């Protein structure tokens, strides 16, 4: 059996309920983050709908009519039940989670400075930013190397050169570094993963032989942090330290860069094209990488 369901606008009911409960259009407007005129309009809309006067309006304020009082007492519990039922349903909906995997250095140098903009892009979607490889394939993976991985699923995300950089404090404490050969008297910060100092020195300062003063780190992220602290000279990924170079926190010493550029690749989860969230995220990442 069908049932006729002719209800007033929900916004008008909420405005009326707040105004009646607080006995004030102004206080109702503050509670609902509206203007007093908006509350007045909602109440008028509801009065037109029910064909009854719900408020007496006077120079000192408003007051519920007897009809308004009866209506308020009836709809108050109904709105409470509606709010409770809606909140219960919302709590049972599992939040969407997007996983993005990259290196610690890339997360710190590239993702974190853009995190506020990234959150706006994802809206109410949760983000899991992982720097540790797992067996489960992430939604988005950003990795780097000196060659391009095989497979059509990879695409070039960005490229960067590496060149010697150090902190301004290190230069003040250890004197000027004018020529590549001067590095023989300075601490070079090496990394166990993809160390390129030998490659750079062989082209920029072949006259340096033997092992210079050195400190070794697990990766470029740790080595760059050490350089910022004034420990020594590191081969910095120039695209990832733009802010530090611009602010003067780090100083580029020479124009010579490692001849082979570092390639950052982007790999999306399979069938990402059918997922609006992942498609939006990919487009944002590619746009940010070009700026």
C-alpha positions as CSV (number, residue, x, y, z in Angstrom):
1,X,0.0,0.0,0.0
2,X,1.5,3.3,-1.1
3,X,1.7,6.2,1.4
4,X,1.7,9.9,0.5
5,X,4.9,11.5,1.8
6,X,4.7,15.3,1.5
7,X,7.3,16.8,3.9
8,X,8.6,20.4,4.3
9,X,12.2,21.2,3.4
10,X,14.6,19.7,6.0
11,X,16.6,23.0,6.2
12,X,13.3,24.8,7.1
13,X,12.6,22.3,9.8
14,X,16.1,22.6,11.3
15,X,15.9,26.4,11.2
16,X,12.5,26.4,12.9
17,X,13.5,23.9,15.5
18,X,16.6,25.9,16.5
19,X,14.7,29.2,16.6
20,X,11.9,27.7,18.7
21,X,14.2,25.9,21.1
22,X,16.4,29.0,21.6
23,X,13.5,31.4,21.3
24,X,15.6,33.6,19.0
25,X,16.4,33.9,15.3
26,X,19.8,35.4,16.1
27,X,20.9,32.5,18.3
28,X,19.5,30.0,15.9
29,X,21.6,31.6,13.1
30,X,24.8,31.4,15.2
31,X,24.2,27.8,16.1
32,X,23.6,26.8,12.4
33,X,26.2,29.2,11.0
34,X,23.6,31.1,9.0
35,X,22.4,34.7,9.0
36,X,19.4,35.8,10.9
37,X,17.6,36.7,7.7
38,X,18.2,33.1,6.5
39,X,16.5,31.7,9.6
40,X,13.6,34.1,9.1
41,X,13.3,33.0,5.5
42,X,13.3,29.3,6.5
43,X,10.6,29.9,9.2
44,X,8.5,31.8,6.7
45,X,8.9,29.0,4.2
46,X,7.7,26.5,6.8
47,X,4.8,28.7,7.7
48,X,3.7,28.9,4.1
49,X,4.1,25.1,3.8
50,X,1.9,24.2,6.8
51,X,-0.5,27.2,6.3
52,X,-0.1,28.2,10.0
53,X,1.6,31.0,11.8
54,X,4.4,29.5,14.0
55,X,6.0,32.6,15.5
56,X,4.7,36.0,16.7
57,X,7.2,38.6,15.6
58,X,7.5,41.8,17.7
59,X,9.9,44.7,18.2
60,X,11.6,42.9,21.1
61,X,12.0,39.5,19.4
62,X,10.0,36.5,18.4
63,X,7.8,34.1,20.4
64,X,6.2,30.7,19.4
65,X,2.5,30.7,18.9
66,X,0.5,27.9,20.5
67,X,0.5,26.1,17.1
68,X,4.3,26.6,16.9
69,X,4.8,25.2,20.4
70,X,2.8,22.1,19.6
71,X,4.6,21.6,16.3
72,X,8.0,22.0,18.0
73,X,7.3,19.5,20.6
74,X,6.3,17.0,17.9
75,X,9.1,17.5,15.5
76,X,12.0,17.8,18.0
77,X,12.1,14.0,18.8
78,X,11.7,13.2,15.1
79,X,14.7,15.3,14.2
80,X,16.7,13.7,17.0
81,X,15.8,10.2,15.7
82,X,16.7,11.2,12.1
83,X,20.1,12.6,13.3
84,X,20.8,9.4,15.3
85,X,19.9,7.1,12.4
86,X,22.0,9.0,10.0
87,X,25.1,9.0,12.3
88,X,24.7,5.3,12.9
89,X,24.8,4.6,9.1
90,X,27.8,6.9,8.6
91,X,29.8,5.1,11.3
92,X,29.3,1.8,9.5
93,X,30.7,3.0,6.3
94,X,34.4,2.1,6.0
95,X,36.6,5.1,5.2
96,X,38.4,4.8,1.8
97,X,42.2,4.5,2.2
98,X,44.8,5.3,-0.5
99,X,48.3,3.9,-0.1
100,X,51.3,5.8,-1.5
101,X,54.7,4.2,-1.2
102,X,58.0,6.0,-1.7
103,X,61.5,6.4,-0.2
104,X,62.0,8.3,3.1
105,X,63.9,11.0,1.4
106,X,61.2,11.6,-1.3
107,X,58.5,11.6,1.4
108,X,60.4,14.1,3.5
109,X,61.7,16.4,0.7
110,X,58.8,16.2,-1.8
111,X,55.6,14.9,-0.3
112,X,55.6,16.5,3.1
113,X,56.0,20.1,1.8
114,X,52.9,19.5,-0.4
115,X,50.9,17.6,2.2
116,X,48.3,20.3,2.8
117,X,47.6,20.5,-0.9
118,X,47.5,16.8,-1.2
119,X,44.9,16.5,1.6
120,X,42.7,19.0,-0.2
121,X,42.9,16.8,-3.4
122,X,42.0,13.6,-1.5
123,X,39.2,15.4,0.3
124,X,37.7,12.8,2.8
125,X,39.8,9.9,1.5
126,X,42.4,8.7,4.1
127,X,46.1,8.5,3.1
128,X,48.6,5.9,4.1
129,X,52.1,7.2,3.3
130,X,54.6,4.3,3.5
131,X,58.4,4.3,3.2
132,X,58.8,0.6,3.7
133,X,58.1,-1.9,0.8
134,X,55.4,-4.5,1.6
135,X,54.2,-7.6,-0.1
136,X,50.9,-5.9,-0.9
137,X,51.1,-3.6,-3.9
138,X,50.3,0.0,-3.0
139,X,47.8,2.1,-4.9
140,X,50.7,4.5,-6.0
141,X,54.4,3.7,-6.0
142,X,57.1,6.3,-6.6
143,X,60.7,4.9,-7.0
144,X,64.0,6.1,-8.3
145,X,67.0,4.7,-10.1
146,X,69.4,5.3,-13.0
147,X,67.5,3.2,-15.5
148,X,63.9,2.9,-16.5
149,X,62.1,-0.3,-15.2
150,X,60.7,-2.6,-17.8
151,X,57.0,-2.8,-18.2
152,X,54.3,-0.5,-19.6
153,X,52.9,0.1,-16.1
154,X,55.8,2.5,-15.3
155,X,55.9,6.1,-16.4
156,X,58.5,8.8,-15.9
157,X,57.5,11.0,-13.0
158,X,60.4,13.4,-12.8
159,X,64.2,13.5,-13.3
160,X,66.9,15.2,-11.2
161,X,70.6,15.8,-11.3
162,X,73.0,15.3,-8.4
163,X,75.7,17.8,-7.6
164,X,77.9,18.7,-4.5
165,X,76.1,20.8,-1.9
166,X,76.8,21.7,1.7
167,X,75.5,24.0,4.4
168,X,76.5,27.6,4.6
169,X,77.7,26.9,8.1
170,X,80.0,24.2,6.8
171,X,81.6,26.8,4.5
172,X,82.0,29.3,7.2
173,X,83.6,26.7,9.5
174,X,85.8,25.0,7.0
175,X,86.8,27.8,4.5
176,X,85.8,28.3,0.9
177,X,85.6,25.5,-1.6
178,X,86.6,27.0,-5.0
179,X,87.6,24.0,-7.1
180,X,86.5,20.4,-7.3
181,X,90.1,19.3,-6.3
182,X,89.6,21.2,-3.0
183,X,87.2,18.4,-1.9
184,X,90.2,16.2,-1.1
185,X,90.5,18.2,2.2
186,X,86.8,17.9,3.1
187,X,84.4,15.3,4.4
188,X,82.4,13.7,1.6
189,X,79.1,12.2,2.7
190,X,78.6,8.8,1.0
191,X,75.6,6.5,0.9
192,X,75.5,2.7,0.7
193,X,72.6,2.9,-1.8
194,X,73.6,4.4,-5.2
195,X,76.7,6.2,-4.1
196,X,77.9,8.4,-7.0
197,X,81.0,10.2,-5.5
198,X,83.5,8.1,-7.5
199,X,81.6,8.7,-10.7
200,X,81.4,12.5,-10.1
201,X,85.1,12.8,-9.0
202,X,86.3,10.8,-12.0
203,X,84.8,13.5,-14.3
204,X,85.1,16.7,-12.3
205,X,88.3,16.1,-10.3
206,X,90.3,13.1,-11.8
207,X,93.4,14.4,-10.1
208,X,92.1,13.3,-6.7
209,X,93.3,9.8,-6.0
210,X,92.7,7.5,-3.1
211,X,90.0,7.8,-0.4
212,X,89.2,11.3,0.8
213,X,87.7,12.0,4.2
214,X,84.4,10.2,4.3
215,X,81.3,9.4,6.3
216,X,78.9,6.7,5.1
217,X,75.1,6.6,5.5
218,X,72.3,4.2,4.6
219,X,70.7,6.4,2.0
220,X,70.7,9.9,0.4
221,X,68.1,11.1,2.9
222,X,70.4,10.5,5.9
223,X,73.4,11.9,4.1
224,X,71.5,15.1,3.1
225,X,70.3,15.6,6.7
226,X,74.0,15.4,7.8
227,X,75.0,18.0,5.2
228,X,72.3,20.3,6.5
229,X,73.8,19.9,10.0
230,X,77.2,21.1,8.7
231,X,78.9,17.7,8.7
232,X,80.2,17.7,5.2
233,X,79.5,17.7,1.4
234,X,76.8,15.5,-0.2
235,X,75.7,14.8,-3.7
236,X,72.3,16.3,-3.4
237,X,69.2,15.5,-5.5
238,X,68.7,19.0,-6.8
239,X,65.0,18.7,-7.6
240,X,64.3,17.6,-4.0
241,X,66.3,20.4,-2.3
242,X,65.0,23.4,-4.2
243,X,63.7,25.0,-1.1
244,X,66.9,24.5,0.8
245,X,69.0,25.9,-2.0
246,X,66.6,28.9,-2.5
247,X,66.7,29.7,1.2
248,X,70.5,29.4,1.5
249,X,70.3,26.5,3.9
250,X,72.2,24.5,1.4
251,X,74.7,25.8,-1.1
252,X,75.5,24.3,-4.5
253,X,79.3,24.3,-4.9
254,X,79.9,23.5,-8.6
255,X,78.0,23.5,-11.8
256,X,79.3,20.0,-12.6
257,X,76.6,17.4,-11.9
258,X,76.7,13.6,-12.0
259,X,76.5,12.9,-15.7
260,X,73.6,10.4,-15.4
261,X,70.3,11.8,-14.1
262,X,68.2,10.1,-11.5
263,X,64.8,9.0,-12.8
264,X,61.8,8.9,-10.6
265,X,59.1,6.6,-11.9
266,X,55.4,6.4,-11.1
267,X,53.5,3.1,-11.0
268,X,49.8,3.1,-10.4
269,X,47.6,0.2,-9.2
270,X,46.1,-1.9,-12.0
271,X,42.9,-0.5,-13.5
272,X,43.5,2.9,-11.9
273,X,41.8,4.6,-14.8
274,X,38.4,3.3,-13.6
275,X,38.9,4.7,-10.1
276,X,38.2,8.5,-10.0
277,X,40.2,8.9,-6.7
278,X,43.3,7.3,-8.1
279,X,43.0,9.2,-11.5
280,X,42.7,12.5,-9.6
281,X,45.7,11.7,-7.5
282,X,47.8,10.7,-10.5
283,X,47.0,13.9,-12.3
284,X,47.8,16.0,-9.2
285,X,51.2,14.2,-8.8
286,X,52.1,14.8,-12.4
287,X,51.1,18.4,-12.3
288,X,53.1,19.0,-9.1
289,X,56.1,17.3,-10.6
290,X,56.2,19.8,-13.4
291,X,56.2,22.9,-11.2
